[in-house]
Amino acid sequence: MIYIQIPEKVNTVIRTLAAAGHEAYAVGGCVRDAVLGREPADWDITTSALPMEVKALFGRTIDTGLQHGTVTVMLGHEGFEVTTYRVDGEYEDCRHPKEVRFTRSLTEDLKRRDFTINAMAYNEETGLVDEFDGTGDLEKGIIRCVGRAEERFTEDALRMLRAVRFSAQLGFVLEEGTRSAIESLCGNLKKVSAERIQAELVKLLTSPHPERLREAWETGITRVVLPEFDACMACGQNNPHHIYSVGEHTLHALQRIEADKTLRLAVLLHDFGKPEVKTTDEAGVDHFKRHQEAGGKLAEKILRRLKFDNETIRTVTKLVWCHDYRPALTPARVRRAVNRIGEDLFPLYLKVQRADILAQNPKTQEPKLEALQEVGRIYEKILKEKDCITLKQLAVSGRDLMEAGFSPGPKLGEILQELLERVLEDPEKNQKEWLLQEAVRKYGESGECGWKTADPESVSDVQGDENGFL
Protein backbone atom coordinates (compact mmCIF):
# COMPACT_ATOMS: atom_id res chain seq x y z
CA MET A 1 0.00 0.00 0.00
CA ILE A 2 1.31 3.44 -0.93
CA TYR A 3 1.51 6.00 1.86
CA ILE A 4 1.88 9.71 1.13
CA GLN A 5 2.86 12.27 3.75
CA ILE A 6 0.38 15.12 3.19
CA PRO A 7 1.26 18.56 4.63
CA GLU A 8 -0.77 19.42 7.71
CA LYS A 9 -2.58 22.38 6.16
CA VAL A 10 -3.63 20.26 3.16
CA ASN A 11 -4.93 17.66 5.59
CA THR A 12 -6.81 20.39 7.45
CA VAL A 13 -8.69 21.31 4.27
CA ILE A 14 -9.42 17.66 3.43
CA ARG A 15 -10.57 16.82 6.97
CA THR A 16 -12.77 19.93 7.20
CA LEU A 17 -14.54 18.95 3.99
CA ALA A 18 -14.86 15.32 5.13
CA ALA A 19 -16.28 16.37 8.52
CA ALA A 20 -19.04 18.20 6.66
CA GLY A 21 -19.95 15.03 4.74
CA HIS A 22 -18.01 15.70 1.53
CA GLU A 23 -15.31 13.69 -0.21
CA ALA A 24 -11.92 15.38 -0.65
CA TYR A 25 -8.56 14.26 -1.98
CA ALA A 26 -5.18 15.60 -2.97
CA VAL A 27 -5.09 15.16 -6.73
CA GLY A 28 -2.96 15.42 -9.87
CA GLY A 29 0.66 16.40 -10.06
CA CYS A 30 1.23 16.53 -6.31
CA VAL A 31 0.18 12.89 -5.98
CA ARG A 32 2.34 11.91 -8.96
CA ASP A 33 5.39 13.64 -7.49
CA ALA A 34 4.80 12.18 -4.03
CA VAL A 35 4.57 8.65 -5.46
CA LEU A 36 7.87 9.30 -7.28
CA GLY A 37 9.45 10.43 -4.02
CA ARG A 38 9.69 14.05 -5.13
CA GLU A 39 8.69 17.14 -3.19
CA PRO A 40 5.47 18.51 -4.75
CA ALA A 41 5.56 22.19 -5.63
CA ASP A 42 1.81 22.63 -5.09
CA TRP A 43 -0.98 20.64 -3.50
CA ASP A 44 -4.31 20.70 -5.35
CA ILE A 45 -7.47 19.35 -3.78
CA THR A 46 -10.55 17.92 -5.46
CA THR A 47 -13.87 17.52 -3.68
CA SER A 48 -17.50 16.50 -4.09
CA ALA A 49 -18.52 19.77 -2.39
CA LEU A 50 -19.89 22.53 -4.60
CA PRO A 51 -17.99 25.83 -4.66
CA MET A 52 -20.45 27.63 -2.38
CA GLU A 53 -20.32 24.70 0.04
CA VAL A 54 -16.55 25.00 0.14
CA LYS A 55 -16.74 28.75 0.77
CA ALA A 56 -19.18 28.19 3.66
CA LEU A 57 -16.71 25.94 5.50
CA PHE A 58 -13.70 28.26 5.53
CA GLY A 59 -13.27 31.73 6.92
CA ARG A 60 -11.20 33.14 4.09
CA THR A 61 -11.47 32.11 0.46
CA ILE A 62 -10.75 33.58 -2.97
CA ASP A 63 -13.03 33.02 -5.96
CA THR A 64 -10.30 31.76 -8.26
CA GLY A 65 -12.62 30.33 -10.91
CA LEU A 66 -16.12 29.65 -9.64
CA GLN A 67 -17.46 28.87 -13.12
CA HIS A 68 -14.97 25.99 -13.30
CA GLY A 69 -15.53 24.98 -9.69
CA THR A 70 -12.30 26.35 -8.20
CA VAL A 71 -12.04 28.15 -4.87
CA THR A 72 -8.75 29.03 -3.19
CA VAL A 73 -8.84 28.35 0.54
CA MET A 74 -6.50 30.57 2.53
CA LEU A 75 -4.89 29.15 5.67
CA GLY A 76 -2.63 31.83 7.05
CA HIS A 77 -0.58 33.15 4.15
CA GLU A 78 -0.89 29.95 2.11
CA GLY A 79 -3.54 29.29 -0.52
CA PHE A 80 -4.85 25.87 -1.59
CA GLU A 81 -6.94 25.41 -4.72
CA VAL A 82 -10.04 23.32 -4.09
CA THR A 83 -11.95 22.24 -7.19
CA THR A 84 -15.30 20.50 -7.37
CA TYR A 85 -15.51 17.18 -9.21
CA ARG A 86 -16.55 18.08 -12.72
CA VAL A 87 -17.28 16.77 -16.19
CA ASP A 88 -16.23 19.00 -19.07
CA GLY A 89 -18.70 19.74 -21.83
CA GLU A 90 -17.93 20.02 -25.54
CA TYR A 91 -14.66 21.70 -26.51
CA GLU A 92 -14.96 24.26 -29.32
CA ASP A 93 -11.49 25.80 -29.48
CA CYS A 94 -9.19 22.85 -28.72
CA ARG A 95 -8.47 24.46 -25.39
CA HIS A 96 -11.51 25.29 -23.22
CA PRO A 97 -14.78 23.44 -22.62
CA LYS A 98 -17.93 25.29 -23.66
CA GLU A 99 -19.47 24.38 -20.32
CA VAL A 100 -18.61 22.58 -17.09
CA ARG A 101 -20.97 20.25 -15.23
CA PHE A 102 -20.33 19.39 -11.61
CA THR A 103 -20.56 15.76 -10.50
CA ARG A 104 -20.44 13.83 -7.25
CA SER A 105 -18.26 11.10 -8.79
CA LEU A 106 -14.49 11.15 -8.31
CA THR A 107 -14.06 8.63 -11.13
CA GLU A 108 -15.88 10.91 -13.59
CA ASP A 109 -13.61 13.77 -12.56
CA LEU A 110 -10.44 11.73 -13.01
CA LYS A 111 -11.61 10.55 -16.46
CA ARG A 112 -11.31 14.08 -17.87
CA ARG A 113 -7.67 14.51 -16.87
CA ASP A 114 -4.83 14.41 -19.38
CA PHE A 115 -2.45 11.59 -18.48
CA THR A 116 -2.71 8.54 -16.24
CA ILE A 117 0.15 9.73 -14.06
CA ASN A 118 -1.83 12.93 -13.35
CA ALA A 119 -5.14 11.15 -12.71
CA MET A 120 -4.48 9.80 -9.24
CA ALA A 121 -6.04 11.02 -5.97
CA TYR A 122 -5.14 10.43 -2.35
CA ASN A 123 -6.34 11.01 1.19
CA GLU A 124 -5.24 9.32 4.38
CA GLU A 125 -8.56 7.56 4.98
CA THR A 126 -9.06 5.99 1.53
CA GLY A 127 -5.45 5.80 0.41
CA LEU A 128 -4.48 6.02 -3.26
CA VAL A 129 -7.23 6.12 -5.88
CA ASP A 130 -5.67 5.01 -9.16
CA GLU A 131 -8.42 4.15 -11.65
CA PHE A 132 -6.19 4.24 -14.74
CA ASP A 133 -2.97 2.55 -13.54
CA GLY A 134 -0.96 5.71 -13.17
CA THR A 135 1.38 3.94 -10.76
CA GLY A 136 1.99 1.25 -13.38
CA ASP A 137 2.88 3.89 -15.96
CA LEU A 138 5.19 5.58 -13.46
CA GLU A 139 6.97 2.25 -12.98
CA LYS A 140 7.19 1.70 -16.75
CA GLY A 141 8.31 5.27 -17.37
CA ILE A 142 5.65 6.12 -19.97
CA ILE A 143 3.37 9.06 -20.71
CA ARG A 144 -0.09 7.72 -21.61
CA CYS A 145 -3.38 9.54 -22.02
CA VAL A 146 -6.41 8.74 -19.89
CA GLY A 147 -8.81 6.89 -22.19
CA ARG A 148 -8.53 7.64 -25.92
CA ALA A 149 -5.62 9.93 -26.71
CA GLU A 150 -7.48 11.42 -29.69
CA GLU A 151 -10.26 12.60 -27.38
CA ARG A 152 -7.89 14.10 -24.81
CA PHE A 153 -5.92 15.99 -27.47
CA THR A 154 -9.04 17.14 -29.31
CA GLU A 155 -10.35 18.55 -26.03
CA ASP A 156 -7.13 20.43 -25.30
CA ALA A 157 -4.45 20.67 -27.97
CA LEU A 158 -1.87 22.00 -25.53
CA ARG A 159 -1.81 18.53 -23.96
CA MET A 160 0.30 17.37 -26.90
CA LEU A 161 3.12 19.72 -26.00
CA ARG A 162 2.56 18.91 -22.32
CA ALA A 163 3.11 15.22 -23.11
CA VAL A 164 6.56 15.97 -24.49
CA ARG A 165 7.25 18.35 -21.60
CA PHE A 166 6.45 15.64 -19.03
CA SER A 167 8.62 13.25 -21.02
CA ALA A 168 11.48 15.74 -20.68
CA GLN A 169 10.88 16.48 -17.00
CA LEU A 170 10.54 12.84 -15.93
CA GLY A 171 12.77 11.12 -18.48
CA PHE A 172 9.79 9.05 -19.68
CA VAL A 173 8.83 7.94 -23.20
CA LEU A 174 5.57 8.53 -25.04
CA GLU A 175 3.24 5.55 -25.16
CA GLU A 176 2.70 4.43 -28.77
CA GLY A 177 -0.98 5.38 -29.00
CA THR A 178 -0.33 8.76 -27.37
CA ARG A 179 2.52 9.45 -29.76
CA SER A 180 0.46 8.45 -32.80
CA ALA A 181 -2.38 10.76 -31.77
CA ILE A 182 0.05 13.68 -31.47
CA GLU A 183 1.33 13.03 -34.98
CA SER A 184 -2.26 13.11 -36.29
CA LEU A 185 -3.55 16.12 -34.35
CA CYS A 186 -0.52 18.40 -33.79
CA GLY A 187 -1.92 20.91 -36.30
CA ASN A 188 -4.51 21.91 -33.69
CA LEU A 189 -1.74 23.59 -31.71
CA LYS A 190 -2.25 26.56 -34.04
CA LYS A 191 -5.37 27.31 -32.00
CA VAL A 192 -3.48 27.56 -28.69
CA SER A 193 -2.33 30.97 -27.45
CA ALA A 194 1.33 31.93 -27.77
CA GLU A 195 1.55 32.52 -24.01
CA ARG A 196 0.59 28.91 -23.23
CA ILE A 197 2.96 27.55 -25.87
CA GLN A 198 5.72 29.68 -24.36
CA ALA A 199 5.08 28.37 -20.83
CA GLU A 200 5.28 24.72 -21.90
CA LEU A 201 8.31 25.30 -24.11
CA VAL A 202 10.22 26.93 -21.25
CA LYS A 203 9.35 24.04 -18.92
CA LEU A 204 10.59 21.60 -21.55
CA LEU A 205 13.81 23.52 -22.16
CA THR A 206 14.61 23.90 -18.44
CA SER A 207 13.90 20.24 -17.71
CA PRO A 208 16.58 17.59 -17.03
CA HIS A 209 16.16 16.41 -20.64
CA PRO A 210 15.92 19.43 -22.98
CA GLU A 211 17.05 17.16 -25.82
CA ARG A 212 13.53 15.69 -25.76
CA LEU A 213 12.69 18.64 -27.97
CA ARG A 214 13.63 16.07 -30.60
CA GLU A 215 10.34 14.27 -29.83
CA ALA A 216 8.45 17.49 -30.46
CA TRP A 217 10.15 17.59 -33.86
CA GLU A 218 9.56 13.91 -34.63
CA THR A 219 5.84 14.16 -33.82
CA GLY A 220 5.35 17.36 -35.85
CA ILE A 221 4.84 19.73 -32.92
CA THR A 222 7.73 22.05 -33.76
CA ARG A 223 6.51 22.28 -37.35
CA VAL A 224 3.54 24.15 -35.88
CA VAL A 225 4.95 26.07 -32.92
CA LEU A 226 8.64 26.48 -33.84
CA PRO A 227 9.14 25.84 -37.59
CA GLU A 228 12.58 27.45 -37.48
CA PHE A 229 13.81 24.43 -35.53
CA ASP A 230 12.66 22.13 -38.33
CA ALA A 231 14.78 24.17 -40.73
CA CYS A 232 17.76 23.63 -38.42
CA MET A 233 17.17 19.87 -38.30
CA ALA A 234 17.22 19.83 -42.10
CA CYS A 235 20.39 21.94 -42.32
CA GLY A 236 23.53 19.82 -42.58
CA GLN A 237 26.99 21.07 -41.63
CA ASN A 238 29.67 19.57 -43.85
CA ASN A 239 32.44 21.35 -42.04
CA PRO A 240 35.54 20.12 -40.14
CA HIS A 241 34.26 21.72 -36.96
CA HIS A 242 30.91 19.90 -36.91
CA ILE A 243 29.59 16.35 -36.89
CA TYR A 244 25.86 17.09 -36.52
CA SER A 245 23.18 18.97 -38.40
CA VAL A 246 22.42 22.42 -36.99
CA GLY A 247 19.40 21.03 -35.15
CA GLU A 248 21.20 18.04 -33.64
CA HIS A 249 24.10 20.29 -32.65
CA THR A 250 21.56 22.50 -30.85
CA LEU A 251 20.08 19.53 -28.97
CA HIS A 252 23.54 18.45 -27.81
CA ALA A 253 24.43 22.01 -26.78
CA LEU A 254 21.25 22.27 -24.68
CA GLN A 255 22.51 19.35 -22.61
CA ARG A 256 25.78 21.16 -21.97
CA ILE A 257 24.41 24.20 -20.15
CA GLU A 258 22.64 24.68 -16.84
CA ALA A 259 18.85 24.60 -16.60
CA ASP A 260 18.35 28.36 -16.64
CA LYS A 261 15.61 29.86 -18.81
CA THR A 262 17.75 32.58 -20.38
CA LEU A 263 20.72 30.31 -21.06
CA ARG A 264 18.65 27.47 -22.49
CA LEU A 265 16.72 29.86 -24.75
CA ALA A 266 19.96 31.42 -25.97
CA VAL A 267 21.42 27.99 -26.76
CA LEU A 268 18.21 26.89 -28.47
CA LEU A 269 18.26 29.94 -30.75
CA HIS A 270 22.01 30.52 -31.14
CA ASP A 271 22.33 28.91 -34.60
CA PHE A 272 18.84 29.52 -35.98
CA GLY A 273 20.36 31.95 -38.49
CA LYS A 274 22.48 29.27 -40.15
CA PRO A 275 19.95 27.87 -42.64
CA GLU A 276 19.42 31.40 -43.99
CA VAL A 277 23.10 32.15 -44.65
CA LYS A 278 24.49 28.72 -45.54
CA THR A 279 26.83 28.53 -48.53
CA THR A 280 28.90 25.67 -49.90
CA ASP A 281 32.29 26.19 -51.53
CA GLU A 282 33.80 24.34 -54.49
CA ALA A 283 35.28 21.70 -52.18
CA GLY A 284 31.84 20.95 -50.74
CA VAL A 285 32.56 22.59 -47.37
CA ASP A 286 29.66 24.46 -45.80
CA HIS A 287 30.09 27.99 -44.44
CA PHE A 288 27.77 30.12 -42.31
CA LYS A 289 29.20 33.63 -42.42
CA ARG A 290 27.42 36.25 -40.33
CA HIS A 291 24.95 33.68 -39.01
CA GLN A 292 25.10 35.47 -35.64
CA GLU A 293 23.52 38.60 -37.09
CA ALA A 294 20.84 36.65 -38.93
CA GLY A 295 20.27 34.58 -35.79
CA GLY A 296 19.90 37.62 -33.57
CA LYS A 297 17.20 39.09 -35.80
CA LEU A 298 15.40 35.74 -36.01
CA ALA A 299 15.65 35.19 -32.26
CA GLU A 300 13.98 38.53 -31.57
CA LYS A 301 11.21 37.71 -34.05
CA ILE A 302 10.57 34.28 -32.49
CA LEU A 303 10.62 35.54 -28.91
CA ARG A 304 8.17 38.32 -29.74
CA ARG A 305 5.91 35.83 -31.53
CA LEU A 306 5.89 33.69 -28.39
CA LYS A 307 5.10 36.74 -26.24
CA PHE A 308 8.23 36.74 -24.09
CA ASP A 309 8.87 39.78 -21.90
CA ASN A 310 11.13 42.56 -23.15
CA GLU A 311 14.00 41.78 -20.78
CA THR A 312 14.16 38.14 -21.90
CA ILE A 313 14.05 39.26 -25.53
CA ARG A 314 16.87 41.76 -24.97
CA THR A 315 19.09 39.33 -23.09
CA VAL A 316 18.60 36.27 -25.28
CA THR A 317 18.91 38.22 -28.53
CA LYS A 318 22.20 39.79 -27.37
CA LEU A 319 23.58 36.37 -26.38
CA VAL A 320 22.67 34.94 -29.78
CA TRP A 321 24.33 37.90 -31.49
CA CYS A 322 27.58 37.56 -29.53
CA HIS A 323 27.76 33.80 -28.89
CA ASP A 324 30.63 33.29 -31.37
CA TYR A 325 32.57 36.45 -30.45
CA ARG A 326 36.21 35.45 -29.93
CA PRO A 327 38.41 38.35 -28.80
CA ALA A 328 42.15 38.17 -29.06
CA LEU A 329 43.69 36.87 -25.83
CA THR A 330 44.87 40.21 -24.47
CA PRO A 331 43.48 42.28 -21.60
CA ALA A 332 42.65 45.17 -23.94
CA ARG A 333 40.65 42.97 -26.30
CA VAL A 334 38.81 41.25 -23.46
CA ARG A 335 37.99 44.61 -21.87
CA ARG A 336 36.51 45.70 -25.20
CA ALA A 337 34.55 42.45 -25.41
CA VAL A 338 33.09 43.04 -21.94
CA ASN A 339 32.21 46.60 -22.94
CA ARG A 340 30.45 45.51 -26.13
CA ILE A 341 28.67 42.46 -24.74
CA GLY A 342 27.83 44.06 -21.40
CA GLU A 343 29.01 43.46 -17.85
CA ASP A 344 25.79 41.68 -16.96
CA LEU A 345 25.85 39.35 -19.96
CA PHE A 346 29.55 38.51 -20.22
CA PRO A 347 29.47 35.56 -17.76
CA LEU A 348 26.43 34.19 -19.63
CA TYR A 349 28.21 34.64 -22.97
CA LEU A 350 31.09 32.51 -21.68
CA LYS A 351 28.67 29.73 -20.70
CA VAL A 352 26.79 29.82 -24.01
CA GLN A 353 30.00 29.69 -26.03
CA ARG A 354 31.31 26.78 -23.96
CA ALA A 355 28.10 24.78 -24.55
CA ASP A 356 28.33 25.59 -28.25
CA ILE A 357 31.92 24.31 -28.46
CA LEU A 358 31.17 21.14 -26.49
CA ALA A 359 28.52 20.20 -29.07
CA GLN A 360 30.95 20.51 -32.00
CA ASN A 361 33.45 18.02 -33.42
CA PRO A 362 35.46 16.62 -30.46
CA LYS A 363 38.62 16.69 -32.59
CA THR A 364 38.51 20.49 -32.85
CA GLN A 365 37.29 21.37 -29.36
CA GLU A 366 40.51 21.55 -27.33
CA PRO A 367 42.08 24.76 -28.72
CA LYS A 368 38.71 26.53 -28.60
CA LEU A 369 38.10 25.52 -24.99
CA GLU A 370 41.62 26.57 -24.02
CA ALA A 371 41.13 29.98 -25.66
CA LEU A 372 37.76 30.42 -23.95
CA GLN A 373 39.28 29.46 -20.61
CA GLU A 374 41.99 32.06 -21.12
CA VAL A 375 39.34 34.71 -21.88
CA GLY A 376 37.69 33.73 -18.60
CA ARG A 377 40.98 34.08 -16.70
CA ILE A 378 41.64 37.51 -18.19
CA TYR A 379 38.06 38.53 -17.39
CA GLU A 380 38.48 37.51 -13.74
CA LYS A 381 41.70 39.54 -13.55
CA ILE A 382 39.92 42.56 -15.04
CA LEU A 383 37.23 42.28 -12.37
CA LYS A 384 39.77 41.78 -9.59
CA GLU A 385 41.75 44.86 -10.65
CA LYS A 386 38.52 46.84 -11.16
CA ASP A 387 39.51 48.03 -14.62
CA CYS A 388 37.26 50.60 -16.24
CA ILE A 389 35.07 48.92 -18.85
CA THR A 390 32.01 51.20 -19.00
CA LEU A 391 31.27 54.90 -19.29
CA LYS A 392 29.89 54.77 -15.76
CA GLN A 393 33.37 53.82 -14.50
CA LEU A 394 35.17 56.48 -16.55
CA ALA A 395 36.92 59.07 -14.34
CA VAL A 396 35.29 61.97 -16.20
CA SER A 397 31.64 62.68 -16.95
CA GLY A 398 29.73 64.94 -19.28
CA ARG A 399 29.45 67.47 -16.47
CA ASP A 400 33.24 67.48 -16.06
CA LEU A 401 33.66 68.20 -19.77
CA MET A 402 31.17 71.06 -19.66
CA GLU A 403 32.97 72.54 -16.67
CA ALA A 404 36.17 72.34 -18.77
CA GLY A 405 34.49 74.50 -21.42
CA PHE A 406 32.79 72.01 -23.75
CA SER A 407 29.29 72.83 -24.96
CA PRO A 408 26.45 70.45 -24.05
CA GLY A 409 25.10 68.23 -26.82
CA PRO A 410 25.59 64.91 -28.61
CA LYS A 411 29.28 65.66 -29.16
CA LEU A 412 29.90 65.12 -25.45
CA GLY A 413 28.83 61.50 -25.79
CA GLU A 414 31.20 60.99 -28.71
CA ILE A 415 34.09 62.47 -26.76
CA LEU A 416 33.37 60.29 -23.72
CA GLN A 417 33.21 57.20 -25.91
CA GLU A 418 36.57 58.07 -27.50
CA LEU A 419 38.08 58.56 -24.05
CA LEU A 420 36.68 55.22 -22.93
CA GLU A 421 38.34 53.54 -25.92
CA ARG A 422 41.69 54.94 -24.75
CA VAL A 423 41.05 53.62 -21.23
CA LEU A 424 39.98 50.21 -22.48
CA GLU A 425 43.38 50.01 -24.17
CA ASP A 426 45.24 51.23 -21.08
CA PRO A 427 43.37 51.33 -17.73
CA GLU A 428 46.17 53.45 -16.22
CA LYS A 429 44.84 56.36 -18.28
CA ASN A 430 41.58 56.41 -16.31
CA GLN A 431 42.68 59.54 -14.44
CA LYS A 432 40.47 62.62 -14.45
CA GLU A 433 43.29 65.06 -15.05
CA TRP A 434 44.78 63.11 -17.96
CA LEU A 435 41.37 62.53 -19.59
CA LEU A 436 40.43 66.20 -19.38
CA GLN A 437 43.77 67.26 -20.82
CA GLU A 438 43.38 64.76 -23.65
CA ALA A 439 39.85 65.94 -24.38
CA VAL A 440 40.94 69.58 -24.52
CA ARG A 441 43.98 68.71 -26.62
CA LYS A 442 42.00 66.77 -29.20
CA TYR A 443 38.73 68.69 -29.25
CA GLY A 444 39.33 72.02 -27.59
CA GLU A 445 40.03 74.09 -30.66
CA SER A 446 38.14 72.58 -33.59
CA GLY A 447 35.49 70.52 -31.81
CA GLU A 448 36.12 67.79 -34.36
CA CYS A 449 37.18 64.23 -33.57
CA GLY A 450 40.95 64.16 -33.51
CA TRP A 451 41.32 60.40 -33.78
CA LYS A 452 39.40 57.32 -34.82
CA THR A 453 38.35 54.55 -32.45
CA ALA A 454 41.49 52.70 -31.37
CA ASP A 455 39.82 49.36 -31.98
CA PRO A 456 39.49 48.47 -35.69
CA GLU A 457 37.94 45.17 -34.72
CA SER A 458 34.19 44.71 -34.99
CA VAL A 459 32.04 41.82 -33.91
CA SER A 460 31.56 40.80 -37.51
CA ASP A 461 35.34 40.71 -38.05
CA VAL A 462 35.96 38.12 -35.36
CA GLN A 463 33.01 35.81 -35.96
CA GLY A 464 32.53 33.04 -38.48
CA ASP A 465 36.00 33.18 -39.93
CA GLU A 466 37.38 31.07 -42.75
CA ASN A 467 38.89 28.65 -40.25
CA GLY A 468 35.43 27.32 -39.56
CA PHE A 469 34.92 28.49 -36.00
CA LEU A 470 31.19 28.38 -36.60
Salt bridges, closest charged atoms under 4 A:
GLU8 OE2 - ARG15 NH1 3.14
ASP33 OD1 - ARG32 NE 3.10
GLU53 OE1 - ARG104 NH1 3.74
ASP63 OD1 - LYS55 NZ 2.72
GLU78 OE2 - LYS9 NZ 3.13
ASP88 OD1 - ARG86 NE 2.92
GLU90 OE1 - LYS98 NZ 3.86
GLU92 OE2 - LYS98 NZ 3.67
ASP93 OD2 - HIS96 ND1 3.30
GLU108 OE2 - LYS111 NZ 3.21
ASP109 OD1 - ARG112 NE 3.27
ASP109 OD2 - ARG113 NH2 2.92
ASP114 OD2 - ARG162 NH2 2.79
GLU124 OE1 - ARG15 NH2 3.25
ASP137 OD2 - ARG144 NE 2.86
GLU150 OE1 - ARG148 NH2 3.69
GLU151 OE2 - ARG148 NH1 3.34
GLU151 OE1 - ARG152 NH2 3.47
GLU155 OE2 - ARG152 NH2 2.80
GLU155 OE1 - ARG159 NH1 2.83
ASP156 OD2 - ARG95 NH1 2.42
GLU183 OE2 - ARG179 NE 3.78
GLU200 OE2 - ARG162 NH1 3.70
GLU200 OE1 - ARG165 NE 2.73
GLU211 OE2 - HIS209 ND1 3.01
GLU215 OE2 - ARG179 NH1 3.25
GLU215 OE1 - ARG212 NH1 3.98
GLU218 OE1 - ARG179 NH2 2.65
GLU228 OE2 - ARG305 NH1 2.70
GLU248 OE1 - ARG214 NH2 2.69
GLU258 OE1 - LYS351 NZ 3.02
ASP271 OD2 - HIS249 NE2 3.38
ASP271 OD2 - HIS270 NE2 3.16
ASP271 OD2 - LYS274 NZ 3.39
ASP271 OD1 - HIS291 NE2 3.23
ASP271 OD1 - HIS323 NE2 3.47
ASP281 OD2 - HIS287 NE2 2.92
ASP286 OD2 - LYS278 NZ 3.61
GLU293 OE2 - ARG290 NH2 2.66
GLU300 OE2 - ARG304 NE 3.24
ASP309 OD1 - LYS261 NZ 3.94
GLU311 OE2 - ARG314 NH2 2.93
ASP324 OD1 - ARG326 NH1 3.06
ASP344 OD2 - ARG314 NH2 3.10
ASP356 OD1 - HIS249 NE2 2.77
ASP356 OD1 - HIS270 NE2 3.28
ASP356 OD2 - HIS323 NE2 3.99
GLU374 OE1 - ARG377 NH2 2.71
GLU385 OE2 - LYS381 NZ 2.73
ASP387 OD2 - ARG335 NH1 3.06
ASP400 OD1 - LYS432 NZ 3.34
GLU414 OE1 - LYS411 NZ 3.19
GLU421 OE1 - ARG336 NE 3.04
GLU421 OE2 - ARG340 NH2 3.56
GLU425 OE1 - ARG336 NH1 2.91
ASP426 OD2 - LYS429 NZ 3.06
GLU438 OE2 - ARG422 NH1 3.18
GLU438 OE2 - ARG441 NH2 2.68
ASP455 OD1 - ARG333 NH1 2.37
ASP455 OD2 - ARG336 NE 3.82
ASP455 OD2 - ARG340 NH2 3.15
GLU457 OE1 - ARG333 NH1 3.31
ASP465 OD2 - ARG326 NH2 3.82
GLU466 OE2 - LYS289 NZ 2.43
